[in-house]
Amino acid sequence: MSVSVLPVSNLSFKRVDQDIQSNRNENKAFWWGVTAQSLATLLQTSQYSEEEQLYYLQWYQQWIAGSFGPAPVGGKPHYSSSFTYDGSPLEYSLNWKEKKKNGQTVRFTIEPSSLKSGTAADRLNQVAAKDLLTAMAKHIPGIDMVKFDLFLSEFRVPNDKADEILQKFPEHVPKLLVVTAFDLENGSIVLTKSGLSAGAKAYFNPVPKAIHMGTSTNAVVLDAVRKWSGPAGTYVASVEVLDGYLKTFSGDNVPIVFLLSNDCAPDSPATRAKVYVNTLANTLAKVKHAFDLGGRISGPMTEAGLEAIEDFWFHRFGLYSSDPDLENKEVLDAGARAAFVYEMRPVAEGEKEANIEVKLHMPASWLGQTDEQICKVLSTWFQKCGHADLAERYERDLKSTL
């Protein structure tokens, strides 16, 4: 007689799945059924321990599956999220940490909703995210709402003006105010009596407030970040450096601030305010200029980032250091843009030196037009960087989550 041994994530999933099927909450059961298997697969392929897989699935069942509001009726959603292309309230991702032993962190972003979301009572869904995080903060270590509450107050708009604001929304901009995200740390979380901790973040869309106030998204975001002051200091020095850089542009070339994120954690020198900026980036020179803010920031981390960008640029676009006028060679359409994330950490009030770490988010379309093309670019890049195991299994792991 042969015995078939289920993969750990399948065992964990079946255990939690049995628990939720006995739960009489039909909305939670529906959302668990359509979203949780992908999480189980990602946890397994990213080599989470058995304990971590089981914990995160139980945590997801308890807090996340019930946060998406009413289940669809007759195939029609009660509230359709606009931050994903298909209206889903959930998007998974992987954070590849090159120098970490357990190098992949499973992450996801959600737009919580409720019975009121999208209705006259809460047209822009401004309440559900706060309700979820506030409830979690009472039970999960490390979630702090002070900074979230400040930024929500700065971005929130009167509900009786929501319809007027929505009519003025630019095309292709998600019609929402706030989403939340969670990093499920792999191999570095401590199991305590209170449970494991999942890093929580919030992302605020400045467009509603900019429309309501008749100002720019740049002003909405930077003014909000300037207002934070906590035990670890402020972000003022970093904001002024970024603002000075943005003001060197004019007309259609002005970089557009389109998102603000914060760590929902107690204030410390490590807690971040992250400003997302959409910038013209069709040449290596433009990308480098945005990355170091035109030379306004420097240091070993910035230099390493610039070197990594150049290496990947050569890899992706088939360039060589001997190419003439390499940095100004237009390898993308003139209007091509990328997202630069300026991660600010607090410094003591009155200090002039900025504390900014920069990340470059490339659109997937830069890597290819199909999943196969994108997988090839990334797999060969992983191979080139000495990560043969990840290169070999990347496409297979991706397919397993579909």
C-alpha positions as CSV (number, residue, x, y, z in Angstrom):
1,M,0.0,0.0,0.0
2,S,1.4,3.4,-0.9
3,V,0.8,6.5,1.1
4,S,0.5,9.9,-0.6
5,V,2.0,12.7,1.4
6,L,0.4,16.1,0.7
7,P,2.7,19.2,0.4
8,V,2.8,21.1,3.6
9,S,0.7,24.0,2.3
10,N,-2.0,21.6,1.1
11,L,-2.2,20.1,4.6
12,S,-2.3,23.5,6.2
13,F,-4.9,24.7,3.7
14,K,-7.1,21.6,4.2
15,R,-7.0,22.1,7.9
16,V,-8.0,25.8,7.8
17,D,-10.5,25.1,4.9
18,Q,-12.3,22.6,7.1
19,D,-12.6,25.2,9.9
20,I,-14.1,27.8,7.6
21,Q,-16.6,25.5,6.1
22,S,-18.0,24.9,9.5
23,N,-18.3,28.7,9.9
24,R,-21.7,30.1,9.1
25,N,-20.4,33.4,7.7
26,E,-21.2,32.9,4.0
27,N,-19.4,36.1,2.9
28,K,-16.1,35.0,4.5
29,A,-16.5,31.5,3.2
30,F,-16.9,32.8,-0.4
31,W,-13.9,35.1,-0.3
32,W,-11.8,32.4,1.3
33,G,-12.8,30.0,-1.4
34,V,-11.7,32.2,-4.3
35,T,-8.5,33.7,-2.8
36,A,-6.9,31.5,-0.2
37,Q,-5.5,28.6,-2.3
38,S,-3.2,31.0,-4.2
39,L,-1.9,32.2,-0.8
40,A,-1.2,28.6,0.3
41,T,0.7,27.9,-2.9
42,L,2.8,31.1,-2.6
43,L,3.7,30.2,1.0
44,Q,4.8,26.8,0.0
45,T,6.8,27.7,-3.2
46,S,8.5,30.5,-1.2
47,Q,9.7,27.9,1.3
48,Y,7.9,29.1,4.4
49,S,8.1,26.7,7.4
50,E,5.1,24.4,8.2
51,E,4.4,26.5,11.3
52,E,4.4,29.8,9.3
53,Q,2.2,28.4,6.5
54,L,-0.4,27.2,9.0
55,Y,-0.3,30.5,11.0
56,Y,-0.6,32.8,8.0
57,L,-3.5,30.8,6.6
58,Q,-5.3,30.9,9.9
59,W,-4.5,34.6,10.2
60,Y,-5.8,35.2,6.7
61,Q,-9.0,33.3,7.4
62,Q,-9.6,35.2,10.6
63,W,-8.9,38.7,9.4
64,I,-8.6,39.1,5.7
65,A,-11.2,36.7,4.1
66,G,-14.0,38.6,6.0
67,S,-12.7,42.0,5.0
68,F,-13.9,42.0,1.4
69,G,-17.6,42.7,2.2
70,P,-20.6,40.9,0.8
71,A,-20.2,38.1,-1.6
72,P,-21.3,38.7,-5.2
73,V,-25.0,37.9,-5.9
74,G,-25.8,36.3,-9.2
75,G,-22.2,37.0,-10.3
76,K,-22.5,40.7,-9.7
77,P,-20.2,42.2,-7.0
78,H,-21.6,44.3,-4.3
79,Y,-18.5,46.6,-4.6
80,S,-16.0,46.3,-7.5
81,S,-12.5,47.5,-6.6
82,S,-10.8,49.7,-9.1
83,F,-7.1,49.1,-8.1
84,T,-6.9,45.9,-10.1
85,Y,-7.8,45.4,-13.8
86,D,-10.5,42.8,-13.1
87,G,-12.2,44.4,-10.1
88,S,-10.7,42.0,-7.6
89,P,-10.1,43.4,-4.1
90,L,-6.8,41.5,-3.8
91,E,-3.4,41.4,-5.5
92,Y,-0.6,39.1,-4.5
93,S,3.1,39.8,-5.0
94,L,6.6,38.5,-4.1
95,N,9.4,40.6,-2.6
96,W,12.7,39.1,-3.6
97,K,15.3,39.9,-1.0
98,E,18.6,39.0,-2.6
99,K,20.8,38.9,0.5
100,K,18.4,37.2,2.8
101,K,18.5,33.4,3.4
102,N,14.8,33.0,3.0
103,G,14.8,35.4,0.1
104,Q,11.1,35.7,-0.9
105,T,8.5,37.4,1.1
106,V,4.9,36.8,0.2
107,R,2.9,40.1,0.2
108,F,-0.6,41.2,-0.8
109,T,-2.6,44.4,-1.2
110,I,-6.3,44.6,-0.5
111,E,-9.1,47.1,-0.6
112,P,-11.3,46.2,2.3
113,S,-15.0,47.0,1.8
114,S,-18.3,46.7,3.6
115,L,-22.0,46.8,3.0
116,K,-21.8,50.6,2.8
117,S,-18.9,50.7,0.3
118,G,-19.8,52.3,-3.0
119,T,-23.2,53.4,-1.7
120,A,-24.4,56.9,-0.8
121,A,-23.2,56.2,2.7
122,D,-19.6,55.7,1.7
123,R,-19.2,56.3,-2.0
124,L,-15.4,56.4,-2.1
125,N,-15.0,53.5,0.5
126,Q,-13.2,55.7,3.0
127,V,-14.1,53.8,6.1
128,A,-13.5,50.0,5.7
129,A,-9.7,50.1,5.7
130,K,-9.6,52.0,9.0
131,D,-12.2,49.6,10.5
132,L,-10.1,46.6,9.6
133,L,-6.8,47.9,10.8
134,T,-8.3,49.3,14.1
135,A,-9.7,45.9,14.9
136,M,-6.5,44.1,14.1
137,A,-4.4,46.5,16.2
138,K,-6.3,45.4,19.3
139,H,-5.1,41.8,18.8
140,I,-2.0,41.8,16.7
141,P,1.4,43.0,18.0
142,G,3.1,45.8,16.2
143,I,0.2,47.5,14.4
144,D,-0.1,51.2,15.3
145,M,-2.8,53.6,14.0
146,V,-1.4,57.0,14.9
147,K,0.3,57.8,11.5
148,F,-2.5,56.1,9.6
149,D,-5.1,58.3,11.3
150,L,-3.1,61.5,10.5
151,F,-2.8,60.6,6.8
152,L,-6.4,59.5,6.5
153,S,-7.5,62.8,7.9
154,E,-5.4,64.6,5.4
155,F,-6.7,62.7,2.4
156,R,-10.3,62.1,3.3
157,V,-13.0,64.1,1.5
158,P,-16.6,65.0,2.5
159,N,-18.9,62.1,1.5
160,D,-21.5,64.5,0.2
161,K,-18.9,65.7,-2.3
162,A,-17.9,62.3,-3.5
163,D,-20.1,62.0,-6.6
164,E,-18.9,65.4,-7.8
165,I,-15.3,64.4,-7.2
166,L,-15.7,61.1,-9.0
167,Q,-17.1,62.8,-12.1
168,K,-13.8,64.7,-12.4
169,F,-11.5,61.7,-11.9
170,P,-8.8,61.3,-14.5
171,E,-9.1,58.2,-16.7
172,H,-7.2,55.1,-15.5
173,V,-6.9,56.4,-11.9
174,P,-8.4,54.0,-9.4
175,K,-11.6,55.5,-7.9
176,L,-10.7,54.9,-4.3
177,L,-9.1,56.5,-1.3
178,V,-7.1,53.9,0.6
179,V,-5.9,50.3,0.3
180,T,-3.9,48.2,2.8
181,A,-1.1,45.8,2.4
182,F,0.7,43.1,4.4
183,D,4.2,41.6,4.3
184,L,4.2,38.0,5.6
185,E,7.8,37.8,6.7
186,N,9.6,34.5,6.0
187,G,11.9,33.0,8.6
188,S,12.3,36.1,10.8
189,I,9.1,36.2,12.8
190,V,9.0,35.3,16.5
191,L,6.1,33.2,17.7
192,T,4.7,34.7,20.9
193,K,1.7,34.1,23.0
194,S,-0.1,36.8,21.0
195,G,0.7,35.2,17.7
196,L,2.9,36.1,14.7
197,S,3.1,39.6,13.4
198,A,2.3,40.6,9.8
199,G,3.7,43.9,8.7
200,A,0.8,46.2,7.8
201,K,1.0,49.2,5.5
202,A,-1.5,51.7,4.1
203,Y,-1.6,53.4,0.7
204,F,-3.4,56.7,0.2
205,N,-4.6,58.1,-3.2
206,P,-4.2,61.9,-3.3
207,V,-6.5,62.4,-6.3
208,P,-9.8,62.8,-4.4
209,K,-8.4,65.5,-2.1
210,A,-6.6,67.3,-5.0
211,I,-9.8,67.5,-6.9
212,H,-11.7,68.6,-3.9
213,M,-9.2,71.3,-3.0
214,G,-8.3,72.4,-6.5
215,T,-4.6,71.7,-6.0
216,S,-2.0,69.2,-7.2
217,T,-1.4,65.7,-6.0
218,N,2.2,66.7,-5.3
219,A,1.0,69.4,-2.8
220,V,-1.5,67.0,-1.1
221,V,1.1,64.3,-0.4
222,L,4.1,66.5,0.5
223,D,2.0,68.7,2.8
224,A,0.6,65.7,4.6
225,V,4.0,64.2,5.2
226,R,5.3,67.5,6.5
227,K,2.7,67.4,9.3
228,W,4.0,64.2,10.9
229,S,6.0,64.7,14.1
230,G,6.7,61.8,16.4
231,P,9.1,60.5,19.0
232,A,11.6,59.6,16.3
233,G,11.4,63.0,14.6
234,T,9.9,64.2,11.3
235,Y,10.2,63.7,7.6
236,V,10.6,67.4,6.9
237,A,14.2,67.4,5.7
238,S,13.5,64.6,3.3
239,V,10.4,66.2,2.0
240,E,12.2,69.5,1.3
241,V,14.9,67.6,-0.7
242,L,12.3,65.8,-2.8
243,D,10.2,69.0,-3.3
244,G,13.3,70.9,-4.4
245,Y,14.0,68.3,-7.1
246,L,10.4,68.2,-8.3
247,K,10.3,72.0,-8.7
248,T,13.2,71.8,-11.2
249,F,10.7,70.5,-13.8
250,S,8.0,72.3,-15.7
251,G,5.1,71.6,-18.1
252,D,4.4,68.0,-19.1
253,N,7.8,66.9,-17.7
254,V,6.9,67.5,-14.1
255,P,7.0,64.2,-12.1
256,I,3.6,63.3,-10.7
257,V,3.3,62.3,-7.0
258,F,0.5,59.7,-7.2
259,L,0.6,57.7,-3.9
260,L,1.6,57.9,-0.2
261,S,2.3,54.9,1.9
262,N,3.1,54.5,5.6
263,D,4.1,51.6,7.9
264,C,1.3,51.0,10.4
265,A,3.9,50.5,13.2
266,P,4.9,52.5,16.3
267,D,7.1,55.4,15.4
268,S,10.8,54.6,15.4
269,P,13.8,55.6,13.3
270,A,12.9,52.7,10.9
271,T,9.2,53.6,10.2
272,R,8.7,54.9,6.7
273,A,6.6,57.4,4.8
274,K,6.9,56.3,1.2
275,V,6.2,58.8,-1.6
276,Y,5.5,57.3,-5.0
277,V,6.4,59.5,-8.0
278,N,5.6,58.8,-11.7
279,T,8.6,60.1,-13.7
280,L,9.7,60.2,-17.4
281,A,12.2,57.4,-17.8
282,N,13.0,56.4,-21.4
283,T,16.7,56.7,-21.0
284,L,19.3,55.5,-18.5
285,A,20.3,59.1,-17.8
286,K,16.7,60.0,-16.8
287,V,16.4,57.0,-14.6
288,K,19.6,57.7,-12.8
289,H,18.7,61.4,-12.4
290,A,15.4,60.5,-10.7
291,F,17.0,57.8,-8.6
292,D,19.5,60.2,-6.9
293,L,17.3,63.2,-7.2
294,G,19.7,65.0,-9.5
295,G,22.6,64.4,-7.1
296,R,20.8,65.5,-4.0
297,I,21.2,62.2,-2.2
298,S,24.3,60.0,-2.1
299,G,26.0,57.3,-0.1
300,P,26.8,53.6,-0.4
301,M,23.2,52.5,-0.8
302,T,22.4,55.0,-3.5
303,E,25.6,54.1,-5.4
304,A,24.8,50.4,-5.2
305,G,21.3,51.2,-6.5
306,L,22.6,53.1,-9.4
307,E,25.0,50.3,-10.3
308,A,22.2,47.7,-10.1
309,I,20.0,49.9,-12.4
310,E,22.7,50.1,-14.9
311,D,23.3,46.3,-14.9
312,F,19.7,45.6,-15.3
313,W,19.3,48.2,-18.1
314,F,22.1,46.5,-20.0
315,H,20.5,43.1,-19.5
316,R,17.0,44.1,-20.4
317,F,17.8,46.3,-23.4
318,G,20.8,44.5,-24.8
319,L,23.2,47.4,-24.3
320,Y,27.0,47.4,-23.7
321,S,29.2,49.8,-21.9
322,S,31.0,50.5,-25.2
323,D,27.8,51.8,-26.9
324,P,28.1,55.4,-28.0
325,D,26.0,57.9,-25.9
326,L,24.8,55.0,-23.8
327,E,23.0,56.9,-21.1
328,N,21.0,59.0,-23.5
329,K,20.0,56.3,-25.8
330,E,16.2,56.2,-26.0
331,V,15.2,52.5,-25.5
332,L,11.5,53.2,-24.8
333,D,8.8,55.6,-26.1
334,A,9.4,59.3,-25.4
335,G,6.5,59.3,-22.9
336,A,7.5,56.2,-21.0
337,R,7.3,56.6,-17.2
338,A,8.4,54.6,-14.2
339,A,7.5,54.8,-10.5
340,F,10.2,55.9,-8.1
341,V,9.5,55.3,-4.4
342,Y,11.2,57.7,-2.1
343,E,11.2,55.9,1.3
344,M,11.7,58.5,4.0
345,R,12.7,57.7,7.6
346,P,12.4,60.3,10.4
347,V,15.3,62.4,11.6
348,A,15.4,64.7,14.6
349,E,13.4,67.9,14.2
350,G,15.6,70.6,12.9
351,E,18.1,68.3,11.1
352,K,18.9,69.3,7.5
353,E,20.1,66.0,6.2
354,A,17.5,63.8,4.4
355,N,17.1,60.1,5.1
356,I,15.8,58.7,1.8
357,E,16.1,55.3,0.3
358,V,14.9,55.0,-3.3
359,K,13.4,52.1,-5.2
360,L,12.5,51.9,-8.9
361,H,9.3,50.2,-9.9
362,M,9.4,49.2,-13.6
363,P,6.1,48.6,-15.5
364,A,5.8,44.9,-16.4
365,S,5.4,46.1,-20.0
366,W,9.1,47.1,-20.0
367,L,9.9,43.4,-19.5
368,G,7.7,41.9,-22.2
369,Q,4.1,41.7,-23.6
370,T,3.4,38.2,-22.3
371,D,3.9,36.2,-19.1
372,E,6.4,34.0,-21.0
373,Q,8.5,36.9,-22.1
374,I,8.5,38.5,-18.7
375,C,9.5,35.2,-17.0
376,K,12.4,34.8,-19.5
377,V,13.8,38.3,-18.7
378,L,13.5,37.7,-15.0
379,S,14.8,34.1,-15.0
380,T,17.9,35.0,-17.0
381,W,18.4,38.0,-14.7
382,F,18.3,35.8,-11.6
383,Q,20.7,33.4,-13.3
384,K,23.1,36.2,-14.1
385,C,23.0,37.3,-10.4
386,G,23.9,33.9,-9.2
387,H,20.5,32.6,-8.1
388,A,20.3,29.5,-10.2
389,D,17.6,27.8,-8.1
390,L,15.2,30.8,-8.3
391,A,15.9,31.1,-12.0
392,E,15.1,27.4,-12.6
393,R,11.8,27.4,-10.7
394,Y,10.5,31.0,-11.2
395,E,8.2,30.2,-14.2
396,R,7.0,27.0,-12.6
397,D,6.2,28.7,-9.3
398,L,4.3,31.4,-11.1
399,K,2.2,28.9,-13.0
400,S,1.4,27.0,-9.9
401,T,-0.4,30.0,-8.4
402,L,-2.8,30.5,-11.4
